[in-house]
Amino acid sequence: MMSEFKRQHPVAAISKVLTTIKQNFVTIVILLFIGTSNTEGYFLYFLFGGIAITLISGVFSWWMFKYRVDGDELQIKKGVLVKSNMYMSKDRIQVIDITEGVLQRMFGLVQLEVKTAGGGTDTATISAISRDEAEAMRTELRNKRNGNSSSEKDGEIADTEADAQVEDEIISTWKLSTKDLVFAAFTSGNFGLIASILGAASGQMDEFINEETIEYVYEVLPGYNDFTLIVGIVLVIFIISWVLSFLGVIFRYSDFRLERTSEELIITSGLLERKHITVPFDRIQAVRFIEGLIRQPFGYGMINVESAGYDQTQKGRSIVLVPFISASNVSAFLNEFLEEYNEPEYSIKPPKRTLFRYMRRPNYILILLVPIIWYFIEYGWLSLLLIPLATYLGWLQYRDAAVGLGERILRMRYRVLSRTTALVKKKRVQNIESSQNPFQRWKNIQNLKAVAASGAGGLGLEINDLDNEDSFKILRWLVSNPDTNTEANSKTETWSSNQNRE
């Protein structure tokens, strides 16, 4: 049955303006500092004029944006000057998100975002519709995708409705307690990224940080010198970054709840902006338990899941399944919510002869940078302290690297800075790549990288300096499947013989 095209609530026009400002917030702040000081206030006229133009554009975009669900497709028409039509097959839809932003909640509305399994940027966003309509669209798209429409064609409408009710029944629920939320905020590692942004922004504040300002600080605070001033600025940036990181975690994961049905996982979280994310089990590509440098000593980490259709415009973007959980509870959690992802024992690790390679590797860049820093910066010799830290990081990377092979699950543990344990189904491994430089060939070792579908370019899980025989064992495990054709096995044998000859 064909439905008529609908328009969003007019609030969508304002939502578009706010989204544009949010996406360009840092640029606008920097331009405010620069523009207001150099254009004698005229910059504000340009700024407000730009906002007005954006609002007018938002009104036209709202008027031209139409959507409907017709048969097996979600259809969207949009565009002011350049018109476009989007057709999304229900069979290809992977994730359906419902978000309640501050603006939407003021008017009792939500935002519906639909993502498909294809590559590129196949995402449809309806930014202002009623909650009931969003839930109805999500139910219809999900049930069609799961094949529940076939019985309707046979006249079994009652059975279809019963099946839909069973699928929506909540089997298990996991909630983040207030105590764990605060602890997660305290141990968040996001402050490093925020600090780098603040450091870059401080370079645009020459008007406020100049020789006169520094001399005034020296007069007010006697005993300060260049070194203590730099340390003070770093501490201020660090404290501000940590506070922003703390608040970011609180706002993002307040009232976090994970629910499991027979077909999917439903994630709900957010203080100001409430998000409702659905993750079908058949779309999950990999599961990762990530232990940050701050959280690992306390025995905590977070669980992410990878989906080929989630946030495809951002490579490596994951869905946070559990923002904060004890490492000792991960196995029990997987048994309850993702029982297929059992954890095979680790059977493969880098050989002992590669330990010093691991310990040397993080120092290669430092060997080049330390002399330069020492020469150009007054206290540059302090950069020598980075060498033992980098060496210790290399030892941690060696200690943590491991591979486990189950009947259907590949388990890989590795470390860049944070320690990551990844679980991937054999059928979800897109490919396994091996690389070997001349020095590794002499020691009969090589790097191994498994790739699972995620984001725009796939999720790479890499371990360095594995023994050649162990690498072959992993590749043989990948193709050891009754359904695997003889050509794949032939390629494996050829790969093995080539490695032995080398």
N, C-alpha and C positions, 0 to 999 in steps of 0.2 A: 504494500500500500504506500502510495507516494504522499509524503508530507510537504507542507508549504515551507518556504524559506522564512526564517525568523531573524530579527535583529536583536542585538544585545540591549541591555539597559543603557540609557544615556550616560551613566556614570563611567562607561568604558572610555569616553572621550577624555575625562579627567584622569583616568587611570593611565592612559597613554602618555599624558604630559608628565605625570609623576614617575613613570617608568623611565622616560627619557632623562629626567633630572637625576634619578638614581644611578643610571648607567654612566652618567658623565659628572658625577658629584665631585670627584677629586679634581677633574679638569676645571670645573666651575669655581671651586674654592681657590685654586691657584690663580685663575684669571681674575678673580675678585681682588686678590692681594696685589697683582700686577696692574690690573686695569684701573682700579680706584685711585692708585697713586700716580699714574702717568697720564690720565685723560681728564682730570679735574671733574670727575663725576659723570662725564658723558657715557662712560662705560655702562653705568646702571641703566641708562636709556636703551642702549643696545641689548643689555641682558633682558630687561622686561619686554622689549620688543620681540626678542627671540622666543620668550615664553608665550607671548600672545600668538605668535605665528604657529608655534607648536600646538597650542590649544585649538586654533582654527583648523589646523591639519587633523587634529584628533577628532573634531566634530565631523569633518568630511569622511575620515576613515571609518568612524562609527556608522555613519549613514550608508556607506558602501559595503560594509561587512555584513554578510548574510550566511546563515548556516542551516543545515537540516540533515536528518538521518533518513536516507532513502534506500530501501532494500538492504543490500550488503555494503553500503558505503556511507561514510560521513563526508558530506559535500560542503565546501566553503567557497564563497565568492568574496573577493576583497580587492582593494586597490582604488586609488583616486585617478591618477594620470595613467599609470600602468595597471591594468586590470588583470587579475589572475584567478584561476579556478583550481581548487585543491580537492582531490578525491582520495580518500583513505579507506582502503579495504579493511573490514573488520577482522578478517583472518590475519592481517599483518600487524594489528595493534598489539603493542607489548605492555605499555604502562599507561594508566589513566590516573592523573593527579587532580585532586580538588584542593584549592588553596583559598583561605579566607584572609585576605589582607585587611589592614586597618580601614581603608576606604570602603572595601566591600562589606565589612562587618557593620559599618555605620548604616548601610542601606539594606542589610539583610541579604546580601548577595555573596557569590563565590566566583572563583576563577577555575575553569576546567581546562586541563592541558592533556592532550592525547599525543602519544609518541608511537611510531611504527617501528617495524623490524628492519627497514631498509637502511642503507647508508645515507650520508649527507645530513640534511637538517629537516627531516620529515616530522615536523611538530606542528600541531594545530592548537592554538590557544584562544579560548572564548573567555574573555576577561571579566564579564559582568552578566551573570544569569542567576536565577533564583536557586536556592539550595535544592528544592524538590526537583526542579528540571535537571540540574546537574546529576543528582542521584539517579533519576530515571534514565538519563542518557548513558551513564556509566553502567547501569544494570543491563540496558539493552545491548550496548557494545560488548560487554563481557559475555553475556549469554550467547549472543550470536557467534562470538569468537570461539566459545567452547562447544559450539555445534548444537545448541539446544533448539535451534529453529527447525531441525529436521523432523522432529516429532510433530510440530505444528503443521508441517506440510502434509503429514499423514492423518491429520485431524485429531491428534492427541494433545490438545492444548492443556488439559488438566495436568497431564503427566509432566509437561514442560514447566508449568508453574511450580509443581512440587519439587522438581529437580532444582530449580532456581533457589527455592527456599532452603534446600539441603546445602547447596553450595555456599549460601550466605551465613550458615550457622557457624558461630565462633567456637572453635575447638579448644584453643589455648590462648592465653593472654599473658603478656610480660609488660611490666611497668617500671619506669625509672623512678626510684624513690627520691625525695627531696634531699636526703643526705648524700646520695650518690650524685645527684645533679650538682650540688655545691662542690663536691670533691672533683667531679669532672671539670668544672669551671676552673678550679684552682690549678689543676694539672694539665690544662689545655696547652698544646704546643703552638697555637696559632699566633702567639705574641711575637714570634720571630718574624713572621711575614708582615705583621702590622708595624713592627719596629722599622723594617726596611722601607715601608711606604712612608712612615713619618720622617725617616732620615732623608729620603729623597725630597719630601715636601719642604724640609727645613732648608734645603739648598735654594728655595725660591723666596726666602725671607731675608734677603740681603739688606732690606730697608731697616729691619729691626735688629739684626745681628751684624754690627759693624764695629770699627775700631772705637768709636765714641761710646758705644754701649758696653764694650768689654772694659774700657778704662773706668767707666762708672761703676761696674761690678767690682773691679779691683779696689776702688776707693771705699765702697760700702762694706765690702768683705775683705779686710786686710788679711794677708797670708795666702790669698789665692794666686795661682800662677797658671800658665798655659796648660800644664798637665792636669791640675786639679779641676780646671774649668772644663776641659774635655771630658774628664771622668764624670763631672756633675751633669753635663749635657746628656751623656750616654745613660746615666742613671735615670734622668727625667724621662727620656724617650722610652727606656725599659719599663718604668712604672706606668706611664700612660698606656703603653702597648698592652701590658698585662691587664690593666683595668678594662680596656676595650675588649680584649680577648675574653675575660671573665664574663662581662655583660653579654657578649655575643653568644656564648654557650648557654647562658641562662635564658636569653630570649629565644634561641633556636630550639632548645630541647626541653623547655618547660612542659610539664604534663605529657611526657613522651609515653606512648602506648603502642605496643606491637600485638596484633591479633592474627591468628591463623585460622583459615577456613580449609575446606577440603581441596580448594583449587589455587589459593593464593595467600599472600601475606599482606596485611593492611597496616600501614604505619601512619600514626597521627602525632603531631608535635607542633610546638610553637606557642609563644606567649602573645605577641602582637599579631604575627602572621601565622595562622593555623594551616598546616599542610596535611593533606590526606593522600597518601601514595599507595597504590596497589601494585604488587609485584607477583605476577603469576609464576608458579613453580616451574612451569615448562620453559620460562624465559631466562631463568637464572643460569649464568655462565660459569661463575666461580664465587667462592666465599673466601674472605680474607679476615684474619684476626691480626690487628695492628697494635703493637705495643710501643708507644712513644718513649723517648729517652727519659721523660719525667715520670710517666706512669709505670713503666716496667719495673723499677725498683720496688714499687708498692704492690706489684702483682696484678695490675689492671691493664686493660686495653679496650679497643672498640672493634665491632664486627661490621664489615662492609660486604655488600653483594654486588656483583657485576652483572649488568644487563646490556645486551647488544643494542637495545633501542633507547637507553636512558641517557639524556643529555649528550646527544651525539656531536654537538658542536664543540664540546670540551673534551679533549682526549684525556682518558684516564679518570674521568669523573665517575664516582661510585655512589651507590645508595647506602646511606648509613642505616644498618639494620638494628644495631644496638650501640648507642654512643658511649657506654661505660659499663664494663663487666669484668668480674674477677677471672683471671686465667684458669683458676681451678673449677670454674662453673661453665666453661665453654663447651666441654663434652656433653654435659647434661643438657645445655641449651640446644645444641645441635640435635641431640636425640629427640627432643620434644618438638622442635620447629622445622628442622631440616634433617630428618632421619636418614636420608640417602647419603648424606655427607659424613660418613664415618671417617675416623682418623687412623689410617694405616701406620704401623710402626716405622720409624726411620731406619732404613737399611743401607743408604748410600751417603757418604760424607767425603769431603775433599781429603786426599791422602796427607799424611803428616809432612811429607816433603814439600808441601805447598804453603806451610805456615808462614815462612819468611816472605814469600811472595805476597801474601795477604797483608802482612805488616808493613811491607815497603810501599804497596800500591797507593795508599792515601797520601804518602809523602812526596810523590813525584812532582806535583804542582807546587808544594811548599818549598822544595829545593830551589825552584826558580823564583818564587815570590819573596822569600825571606830576605835575600841579599838586597833586592830592590827596595823593600819596605825599610830595611835597616839603613840604607843609604839616604833615602829621601825624607824620612820621618825621624824626628829627634829621639823618640823613644821606640824606634822601630825594632831594636834588639829584643823587645818583649815578645815579638812574633815567634822567637825561638821556642816559646812555651807551647806553641801549637804542634810542634813535632812529636813530643811524647803523647799528646792527646790524639793525634792522627794515628800514631803507632798502636795505641790502645784500641782505637776504633777498628783498625785492621785485624787485631786479634779477636775482637768481638765478631767481626764478619766471618772469620774462619771458624770460630766456635759454633756459631749459629747456623751455618750453611748445612743443609741436610735435605734428603729426598726420601719419601716413603711411597711404595708402590702397592696399592691395594688391588682388589679384583676389578673395580671400576673407578677408583679414585686415585688421582695423583696428588700427593702432598709435598709441597715445597716450602722450606723455611729459608729465609735469606734476610740480609740487613743492608740498607743503605745508611740511614741514620736510625730510623725506627726498625724494630724487628717485625717482620711480616711472615705469617704462616698462611699459605694459600691452599685451598682445596678445590680441585677441578675434576669434573667427570671426564673419563677417557673420551667420550663422544663429543665433549665440548672443547677439547684441545684442537685448535685449528692447525697448528704445526709445531714442530720442535726443530730449532736451529742450533747447529754447533759451529763454533769458530775456533781457530787455532793459529797462533802466530808462530814464527820460527823457534822462539825460545820455549814455547809450550810443546811444540812437536818434539824437541830434544828430550823433554821430560815425560813424554807420553801423557799429557794432560790437555784439556780443552775446556772452553766455556760452553755452557748449555743454556738455551733460552726456550721456554715453552710459551706459546702465545694463545690466549683465550679471547673470544670476542668481547669487546667492551668499548664504549665510547666511539670515537671516530676512527681510531687506528688500532684497536686491540690492546689487551693487557699483557705486557711482557713480564714473565717470571724468570729471572736469570740467576744462575749460580756459576761462579768462576772456578776454574782449575779442578775440574773433576777428572778422575782417571779415565782413559780412553775406554776401558772395558766397562766401566760403570755407565758411561754415556751410551754405549751400544746397548747395554741392558735396558736403559730407559726407552730407547727408540724401539727395541724389540717388544717391550711391554706395550707400547702404543699401538703397534700393528698386530699384536697377538690377539686376534678376534676371529671367531668362526666365520663372521660375515666378510672379513677382509679378503680381497682377491689375491691371487698368486702374484700379480704384478707388484703389489705393495711389499710382499714378502721377498720377492726377487730384488727389489730396490734395497731392502734392508741388508740382505746378504752381500750385495755389491758394496754398500757403504762400509760394512764390517771388513771385507777383504781389502778395501782401499786403505782403511785405517791401519790394518795390520801391516800392510806393505810399507806405509809411511813410518 
